[in-house]
Amino acid sequence: YQRRVHGSFIPPNKMEALVARLEKVAGRLEAVANGASAPAAAGAVASAGAASAGSSSPSVAGYDAIIEGGLQNYISASNTVGGDVQKHAELVAAAFKAQREFIVVASQSKAPSQDAIPALVANTSKAMQAVAEFYEKNRRSAQANHLSAVSEGIPALGWVLVSPKPAPHIKEMISACQFYSNRVLKEYKDKDASHVAWAKAFVQVLEDLHDYVKQVHTTGLVWNPKGVDAKAPAAAPASAAAPAGPPPAPAAPSAASLAAAADAANAASNAKTGLFAALNQGNEGGFALKKVDKSEMTHKNPALRASSVVPAEAAKPAAAAPAKAAAPAAKQPPVFELRDRKWVIEYQDKNQNIVIENGDIRQTIYIYKCTASTIQIKGKVNSITCDSCKKTAVVFEDCIGSFEFVNCQSMQVQVLGNVPTVSIDKTDGAQVYLSKAAIGTNIITAKSSEMNILVPGGADGDFTEFPVAEQFKTVYDAKTKKLVTTVNEIAG
């Protein structure tokens, strides 16, 4: 036979499966009621998954399923990989544990005001920050792609602050995470299966979280309308000594010092008032200017002028102490690395072999204080900026945003594909080689000199050079009542 539930029929086989699930949940609730705890998971997950107050709530039970399932698999895979991945996983487990504690509070409390939310999620925020800081401190790690994947995915825990649809937020974080987890899959596909399993395990954790939020917290975090006032869970114990706090505030001034300061201010104000009053009175005022007789004028009395000459020794000012030469700036180590979606190339000196392979449209290129170097960028990127560089050449294929010179000297750039805009700002000396596809590029210049645009000519591939104007003439047009600016003909 079939049983009707909420207006629809459920086949007997599905009914048996549903009953089995309900019995399993009921058994678990009985264990909680009797003080029994759920089976502990290994390591940091054990404390996160252990039953505690509020675990009878569907929201807490669903979150526990993530911790005991997907998160535990991720922790095990991280332990197998080892190294920085294992250390990073411990921080991730702590973040999930902190969020579980917050969900327990939500299951027992009614919705608080928005002002109270930051204090309630403080532990989760600190744990997420610890995950991000670990990645920042280990950018040069051999497992950098692993750490990047986790760092991009951990913001998914911010779903508790998203409404009315938090699940799409997690989907976005999954996409960001997979940009790096796919690199891990590609790198270790035929080398080490443990890394492949790790990449899949972490993505699965986020997928489980998405499904849980979509099912239980469809329109936002679920609170208990009949619960008590929400109180923040106890702060997690600090793993290291807390940094020193800010210096104490200065002591409040005493009444006597305030009175003295007021008297001084009044005296200064009175003096200023008297000064302006005297100025306003003119020659008849407080200055009491008197007429000087011709016999007292030095310019009309040579004898008086001779007696008023200041001795040379007295007029000679004391020689100023020689200025101490500024110490030369310390040479910075060269940098060439990918930080999230930003390529950073810094302090390169006479390096002609800098090549970025397989540029991505989501990546930006930032080149800073490079000297006498050559940088080649393959593929299509988002934007390229050269800042404070000297005698450096850049060759790139395609850029969907803009290429920019800022505070540079004697620079060259060659466009092999296309770029919408080339911007030259505060730069002395810029050679821009355009391709046939980039002839329509917009050239924007400001406060720059010695700029030349080279356009491909005939079939022989030679370039034709065109100087960019540096001097302009501006006149006021009385008819249109506007300023009209044209290139100065003298400057050519």
C-alpha positions as CSV (number, residue, x, y, z in Angstrom):
1,Y,0.0,0.0,0.0
2,Q,1.0,3.6,-0.3
3,R,0.9,6.3,2.4
4,R,0.0,9.9,1.7
5,V,2.4,12.5,3.1
6,H,1.6,16.2,2.6
7,G,-0.7,15.4,-0.3
8,S,1.7,13.1,-2.2
9,F,2.2,9.3,-2.2
10,I,5.4,7.7,-1.1
11,P,6.2,4.2,-2.4
12,P,6.8,1.5,0.2
13,N,10.5,1.1,-0.6
14,K,11.1,4.8,-0.1
15,M,9.0,4.8,3.1
16,E,11.2,2.1,4.6
17,A,14.3,4.2,3.8
18,L,12.7,7.3,5.4
19,V,11.8,5.3,8.5
20,A,15.3,4.0,8.8
21,R,16.7,7.5,8.7
22,L,14.2,8.8,11.3
23,E,15.2,5.9,13.6
24,K,18.8,6.8,13.2
25,V,18.1,10.4,14.1
26,A,16.0,9.4,17.1
27,G,18.7,7.1,18.4
28,R,21.2,9.9,18.2
29,L,18.9,12.3,20.0
30,E,18.4,9.7,22.8
31,A,22.1,9.4,23.1
32,V,22.4,13.1,23.5
33,A,19.6,13.1,26.1
34,N,21.4,10.4,28.1
35,G,24.7,12.3,28.1
36,A,26.3,10.1,25.5
37,S,28.6,11.8,23.0
38,A,28.9,11.1,19.3
39,P,31.9,9.1,18.1
40,A,35.0,11.4,18.2
41,A,36.9,12.2,15.0
42,A,40.6,12.3,14.9
43,G,42.6,15.4,15.8
44,A,40.9,18.8,15.9
45,V,37.8,17.4,14.3
46,A,37.1,15.3,17.4
47,S,36.3,18.3,19.6
48,A,34.3,19.9,16.8
49,G,32.1,16.9,16.2
50,A,31.5,15.9,19.8
51,A,27.9,16.3,20.8
52,S,27.2,19.4,23.0
53,A,24.3,21.5,24.1
54,G,22.0,22.2,21.1
55,S,23.0,19.2,19.1
56,S,19.4,18.1,19.0
57,S,18.6,21.0,16.6
58,P,18.4,20.0,12.9
59,S,20.8,22.9,12.0
60,V,23.4,21.6,14.4
61,A,22.9,17.9,13.5
62,G,23.3,18.8,9.8
63,Y,26.5,20.7,10.5
64,D,27.8,17.8,12.5
65,A,27.3,15.6,9.5
66,I,29.7,17.8,7.5
67,I,32.3,17.8,10.3
68,E,32.1,14.0,10.8
69,G,32.0,13.3,7.0
70,G,33.5,15.6,4.4
71,L,35.7,17.6,6.9
72,Q,37.1,14.5,8.4
73,N,38.0,13.1,5.0
74,Y,39.7,16.4,4.2
75,I,41.7,16.3,7.5
76,S,42.8,12.7,6.8
77,A,43.9,13.6,3.2
78,S,45.8,16.6,4.6
79,N,47.6,14.4,7.1
80,T,48.6,12.1,4.2
81,V,50.0,15.0,2.2
82,G,51.7,16.5,5.2
83,G,53.8,19.7,5.4
84,D,52.1,23.0,5.2
85,V,48.9,21.4,4.0
86,Q,48.6,19.5,7.2
87,K,49.2,22.6,9.3
88,H,46.7,24.6,7.2
89,A,44.1,21.9,7.7
90,E,44.3,22.2,11.5
91,L,43.4,25.9,11.2
92,V,40.5,25.0,8.8
93,A,39.2,22.5,11.4
94,A,39.3,25.2,14.1
95,A,37.3,27.5,11.8
96,F,34.6,24.9,11.3
97,K,34.6,24.2,15.1
98,A,34.1,27.9,15.8
99,Q,31.2,28.1,13.3
100,R,29.6,25.1,14.9
101,E,29.6,26.8,18.3
102,F,28.0,29.9,16.7
103,I,25.3,27.7,15.1
104,V,24.6,26.1,18.5
105,V,24.1,29.6,19.9
106,A,21.7,30.4,17.0
107,S,19.7,27.2,17.6
108,Q,19.1,28.2,21.2
109,S,18.6,32.0,20.8
110,K,16.3,34.4,19.1
111,A,17.6,36.6,16.4
112,P,19.7,39.5,17.8
113,S,20.1,43.0,16.5
114,Q,22.5,43.6,13.7
115,D,24.9,45.4,16.1
116,A,25.3,42.3,18.1
117,I,26.2,40.0,15.2
118,P,29.9,40.9,15.0
119,A,30.5,39.8,18.6
120,L,28.7,36.5,18.0
121,V,30.8,35.6,15.0
122,A,34.1,37.0,16.4
123,N,35.6,33.5,17.0
124,T,34.7,32.3,13.5
125,S,36.2,35.5,12.0
126,K,39.4,35.1,13.9
127,A,39.7,31.5,12.8
128,M,39.1,32.4,9.2
129,Q,41.7,35.2,9.5
130,A,44.2,32.7,10.8
131,V,43.7,30.5,7.7
132,A,44.3,33.5,5.4
133,E,47.4,34.7,7.4
134,F,49.0,31.2,7.2
135,Y,48.7,31.4,3.4
136,E,50.2,34.9,3.3
137,K,53.2,33.8,5.4
138,N,53.8,30.8,3.2
139,R,53.4,32.1,-0.3
140,R,56.7,30.6,-1.3
141,S,55.8,27.1,-0.1
142,A,56.1,24.2,-2.4
143,Q,52.4,23.6,-1.7
144,A,51.4,27.1,-2.6
145,N,48.5,26.0,-4.9
146,H,47.1,23.9,-2.0
147,L,47.2,26.8,0.4
148,S,45.7,29.1,-2.2
149,A,42.8,26.8,-2.8
150,V,42.0,26.7,0.9
151,S,42.5,30.4,1.3
152,E,40.1,31.1,-1.6
153,G,37.5,28.6,-0.3
154,I,37.5,29.4,3.5
155,P,35.5,32.7,3.0
156,A,32.5,30.3,2.3
157,L,32.1,30.3,6.1
158,G,30.8,33.8,5.8
159,W,27.5,32.5,4.6
160,V,26.1,33.2,8.1
161,L,26.1,36.9,7.3
162,V,24.5,36.6,3.9
163,S,20.7,36.8,3.3
164,P,18.3,36.1,1.9
165,K,20.1,33.5,-0.2
166,P,23.4,32.4,1.4
167,A,24.0,29.3,-0.7
168,P,25.1,31.2,-3.9
169,H,27.8,32.9,-1.8
170,I,29.3,29.4,-1.1
171,K,29.1,28.5,-4.8
172,E,31.2,31.6,-5.6
173,M,33.8,30.5,-3.1
174,I,33.8,27.0,-4.6
175,S,34.6,28.5,-8.0
176,A,37.4,30.6,-6.7
177,C,38.8,27.6,-4.8
178,Q,38.7,25.3,-7.9
179,F,40.9,27.8,-9.8
180,Y,43.8,26.5,-7.7
181,S,42.5,23.0,-6.8
182,N,42.4,22.3,-10.5
183,R,46.1,23.2,-10.7
184,V,46.8,20.7,-8.0
185,L,44.8,18.1,-10.0
186,K,46.7,18.9,-13.1
187,E,50.1,18.9,-11.5
188,Y,49.7,15.6,-9.6
189,K,47.3,13.7,-11.8
190,D,50.0,11.2,-12.9
191,K,52.4,11.8,-10.0
192,D,50.8,11.4,-6.6
193,A,47.2,10.2,-6.0
194,S,47.2,11.6,-2.4
195,H,47.3,15.2,-3.7
196,V,44.5,14.4,-6.1
197,A,42.4,13.0,-3.3
198,W,43.2,16.0,-1.2
199,A,42.0,18.5,-3.8
200,K,38.7,16.6,-4.3
201,A,38.2,16.3,-0.5
202,F,38.4,20.0,0.2
203,V,36.1,20.9,-2.7
204,Q,33.7,18.2,-1.4
205,V,33.7,19.9,2.1
206,L,32.5,23.1,0.5
207,E,29.9,21.3,-1.7
208,D,28.6,19.6,1.5
209,L,28.4,23.0,3.2
210,H,26.5,24.4,0.2
211,D,24.0,21.6,0.2
212,Y,23.5,21.9,4.0
213,V,22.9,25.7,3.8
214,K,20.6,25.4,0.8
215,Q,18.5,22.8,2.6
216,V,18.5,24.1,6.2
217,H,19.2,27.8,6.0
218,T,17.6,28.6,2.6
219,T,16.8,32.2,3.2
220,G,19.5,32.9,5.9
221,L,20.8,31.7,9.2
222,V,18.0,30.0,11.2
223,W,17.4,31.3,14.7
224,N,15.1,30.1,17.5
225,P,12.1,32.4,17.8
226,K,11.4,31.0,21.3
227,G,15.0,31.0,22.4
228,V,16.9,33.2,24.9
229,D,18.9,36.3,24.1
230,A,22.0,35.4,22.1
231,K,25.3,35.4,23.9
232,A,28.7,35.0,22.2
233,P,30.4,31.7,22.7
234,A,33.5,31.6,24.9
235,A,36.6,32.9,23.1
236,A,38.9,30.3,21.8
237,P,42.2,29.9,23.7
238,A,45.0,31.9,22.1
239,S,47.7,29.7,20.5
240,A,50.3,32.4,21.1
241,A,50.9,35.3,23.4
242,A,48.5,38.1,22.5
243,P,50.2,41.2,21.1
244,A,50.8,44.1,23.3
245,G,47.8,46.4,23.5
246,P,47.8,50.1,22.5
247,P,49.6,52.5,24.8
248,P,47.5,54.0,27.6
249,A,45.6,57.1,27.0
250,P,47.2,60.3,28.3
251,A,46.1,61.4,31.7
252,A,43.3,63.9,31.8
253,P,44.5,67.5,32.4
254,S,44.0,68.9,35.8
255,A,41.7,71.9,36.6
256,A,44.8,74.1,37.3
257,S,46.4,73.3,33.9
258,L,43.1,74.0,32.1
259,A,42.8,77.3,33.9
260,A,46.3,78.3,33.0
261,A,45.8,77.3,29.4
262,A,42.6,79.4,29.3
263,D,44.4,82.5,30.7
264,A,47.2,82.1,28.1
265,A,44.6,81.8,25.3
266,N,42.8,84.9,26.5
267,A,46.0,86.9,26.7
268,A,47.0,85.9,23.2
269,S,43.5,86.8,22.0
270,N,43.6,90.2,23.6
271,A,47.1,90.9,22.1
272,K,45.9,89.9,18.7
273,T,42.8,92.1,19.1
274,G,44.9,95.1,20.1
275,L,47.3,94.6,17.2
276,F,44.4,94.7,14.6
277,A,42.9,97.7,16.3
278,A,46.2,99.6,16.1
279,L,46.5,98.6,12.4
280,N,43.0,99.9,11.7
281,Q,43.8,103.3,13.3
282,G,46.4,104.1,10.7
283,N,49.1,106.8,11.4
284,E,47.0,108.2,14.2
285,G,46.7,105.0,16.0
286,G,48.8,103.0,18.5
287,F,51.9,102.9,16.3
288,A,52.5,106.6,16.8
289,L,54.7,107.0,13.8
290,K,56.8,110.1,13.8
291,K,58.3,112.1,10.9
292,V,62.0,111.5,10.3
293,D,64.2,114.6,9.8
294,K,66.4,114.7,6.7
295,S,69.5,114.9,8.9
296,E,68.5,111.5,10.3
297,M,68.0,109.8,6.9
298,T,71.0,107.7,5.9
299,H,70.3,107.8,2.2
300,K,70.6,111.6,2.3
301,N,73.4,111.9,4.9
302,P,76.7,110.1,3.6
303,A,78.4,110.7,7.0
304,L,75.6,109.0,8.9
305,R,75.6,106.1,6.3
306,A,79.3,105.5,6.8
307,S,79.0,105.3,10.5
308,S,76.2,102.8,10.2
309,V,78.1,100.2,8.2
310,V,78.0,96.8,9.8
311,P,81.4,95.2,10.2
312,A,82.1,92.3,7.7
313,E,82.9,89.9,10.5
314,A,79.6,90.6,12.3
315,A,77.6,90.4,9.1
316,K,79.1,87.1,8.1
317,P,76.7,84.3,9.1
318,A,77.9,81.2,10.9
319,A,78.8,78.5,8.4
320,A,76.2,75.8,8.3
321,A,77.3,72.4,9.2
322,P,77.7,70.2,6.1
323,A,74.6,68.1,5.5
324,K,75.1,64.4,6.1
325,A,74.9,62.4,3.0
326,A,71.9,60.2,2.8
327,A,72.6,56.6,3.2
328,P,72.1,54.6,0.0
329,A,68.8,52.7,-0.2
330,A,69.2,49.0,0.7
331,K,68.9,46.8,-2.3
332,Q,65.7,44.8,-2.3
333,P,65.6,41.1,-3.3
334,P,64.0,40.5,-6.7
335,V,60.4,39.2,-6.7
336,F,58.6,37.2,-9.4
337,E,55.6,35.4,-8.1
338,L,51.8,35.0,-8.5
339,R,49.8,36.2,-5.5
340,D,46.2,35.1,-5.8
341,R,45.4,36.5,-9.3
342,K,48.1,39.2,-9.4
343,W,51.6,38.6,-10.9
344,V,54.1,40.7,-8.9
345,I,57.5,41.5,-10.6
346,E,59.6,43.7,-8.4
347,Y,63.3,44.9,-8.1
348,Q,64.5,43.0,-11.1
349,D,67.9,44.3,-12.3
350,K,69.4,43.4,-15.8
351,N,67.2,40.3,-16.0
352,Q,66.3,39.5,-19.6
353,N,64.6,36.2,-19.1
354,I,61.4,37.0,-17.2
355,V,58.5,35.1,-18.9
356,I,54.9,34.7,-17.8
357,E,53.5,31.6,-19.4
358,N,49.7,31.0,-20.0
359,G,48.4,34.4,-18.8
360,D,44.8,34.4,-17.7
361,I,42.1,37.1,-18.2
362,R,41.6,37.2,-14.4
363,Q,45.2,38.0,-13.7
364,T,46.8,41.4,-13.4
365,I,50.5,42.2,-13.8
366,Y,52.2,44.7,-11.6
367,I,55.9,45.6,-12.4
368,Y,57.7,47.7,-9.8
369,K,61.1,49.3,-9.7
370,C,62.7,47.1,-12.4
371,T,65.8,48.2,-14.2
372,A,67.3,47.3,-17.5
373,S,65.1,44.1,-17.7
374,T,62.9,42.5,-20.3
375,I,59.5,41.0,-19.4
376,Q,57.5,38.8,-21.8
377,I,53.8,38.0,-21.1
378,K,52.1,35.2,-23.0
379,G,48.4,34.8,-23.3
380,K,45.5,37.2,-22.5
381,V,45.7,39.1,-19.2
382,N,43.4,41.7,-17.5
383,S,45.8,44.6,-17.0
384,I,49.5,45.5,-16.9
385,T,51.1,48.3,-14.8
386,C,54.7,49.4,-14.8
387,D,55.5,51.6,-11.8
388,S,58.8,53.4,-11.2
389,C,60.8,51.4,-13.7
390,K,63.9,52.4,-15.7
391,K,65.1,51.2,-19.1
392,T,62.8,48.2,-19.0
393,A,61.0,46.6,-22.0
394,V,57.6,44.8,-21.8
395,V,56.3,42.5,-24.6
396,F,52.8,41.1,-24.3
397,E,50.2,39.5,-26.5
398,D,46.7,40.6,-25.4
399,C,45.3,42.8,-22.6
400,I,41.6,43.3,-22.1
401,G,42.0,46.3,-19.8
402,S,44.8,48.8,-20.1
403,F,48.6,49.0,-20.2
404,E,50.1,51.7,-18.0
405,F,53.4,53.5,-17.4
406,V,53.6,55.5,-14.2
407,N,56.7,57.3,-12.9
408,C,59.0,55.5,-15.4
409,Q,62.0,56.5,-17.4
410,S,63.2,55.2,-20.8
411,M,60.6,52.5,-21.3
412,Q,59.6,50.3,-24.2
413,V,56.4,48.3,-24.8
414,Q,55.4,46.1,-27.7
415,V,51.8,44.9,-28.3
416,L,51.7,41.7,-30.3
417,G,47.9,41.3,-30.1
418,N,45.4,43.9,-28.9
419,V,44.9,46.4,-26.0
420,P,42.1,49.0,-25.7
421,T,44.2,51.7,-23.9
422,V,47.8,52.6,-23.3
423,S,48.2,55.2,-20.5
424,I,51.5,57.1,-20.0
425,D,51.6,59.2,-16.8
426,K,54.6,61.1,-15.3
427,T,57.0,59.2,-17.6
428,D,60.1,60.5,-19.4
429,G,60.8,58.4,-22.5
430,A,58.3,55.9,-23.8
431,Q,58.4,53.9,-27.0
432,V,55.1,52.1,-27.8
433,Y,55.1,49.5,-30.6
434,L,51.6,48.7,-31.8
435,S,50.6,45.7,-33.8
436,K,48.2,45.9,-36.8
437,A,45.4,44.7,-34.6
438,A,46.1,47.5,-32.0
439,I,46.3,50.5,-34.4
440,G,43.0,51.8,-33.0
441,T,44.4,51.8,-29.4
442,N,43.6,54.9,-27.3
443,I,46.9,56.6,-26.2
444,I,46.3,58.7,-23.0
445,T,49.2,60.8,-21.7
446,A,49.8,63.2,-18.8
447,K,52.8,65.0,-17.4
448,S,55.1,63.0,-19.7
449,S,57.8,63.6,-22.3
450,E,59.8,62.0,-25.1
451,M,56.9,59.7,-26.2
452,N,56.8,58.0,-29.5
453,I,54.2,55.7,-31.1
454,L,55.5,53.2,-33.7
455,V,52.9,51.8,-36.1
456,P,53.7,48.9,-38.5
457,G,54.2,50.1,-42.1
458,G,54.4,48.1,-45.3
459,A,54.8,44.4,-45.9
460,D,58.5,44.5,-44.9
461,G,57.4,44.9,-41.3
462,D,59.1,48.2,-40.7
463,F,57.6,50.6,-38.2
464,T,56.7,54.3,-38.8
465,E,57.5,56.5,-35.8
466,F,55.1,59.3,-34.6
467,P,56.0,61.6,-31.8
468,V,53.4,62.4,-29.2
469,A,52.8,66.2,-28.6
470,E,54.2,67.6,-25.3
471,Q,53.4,71.3,-25.6
472,F,50.0,72.8,-26.0
473,K,48.4,76.3,-26.5
474,T,45.3,77.3,-24.7
475,V,43.1,80.3,-25.6
476,Y,39.8,81.6,-24.4
477,D,37.1,81.7,-27.1
478,A,34.8,84.6,-26.4
479,K,32.1,83.3,-28.7
480,T,31.8,79.8,-27.2
481,K,32.9,81.1,-23.7
482,K,35.2,78.1,-23.4
483,L,38.9,77.3,-23.3
484,V,40.3,75.9,-26.6
485,T,43.5,73.8,-26.4
486,T,45.5,72.9,-29.5
487,V,49.0,71.5,-30.1
488,N,51.7,74.1,-30.1
489,E,52.9,74.5,-33.7
490,I,56.3,75.6,-32.5
491,A,56.7,72.3,-30.7
492,G,55.8,70.4,-33.8
